Amino acid sequence: MSRDVRSYMKDTNVRLVAGALLLLFIVGDGLIWLIYGFGAAMMGLLCMAGAFVPIGLILLLLNLSDWIVKRAGRD
């Protein structure tokens, strides 16, 4: 077994984010569906997806800038 703490931390963070998103979308939207019905559940999915668009754009911008800085550092 390797003792690479950074790899372990990265794997753990990915699993935590994946678990949180699964809980949000499956349990959260499932409860909306049970309580309010199909239309409300679809609106909930639309709102959750709309909330993740800016977050995704920010993460994309940060990863792009990281990639640019790493490539510039090689020269």
Buried (B, 14 or more C-beta within 10 A) or exposed (E): EEEEEEEEEEEEEEEEEEEEEEEBBEEBBEEBBEEEEEEEBEEBBEEBEEEEEEEEEEEEEEEEEEEEEEEEEEE
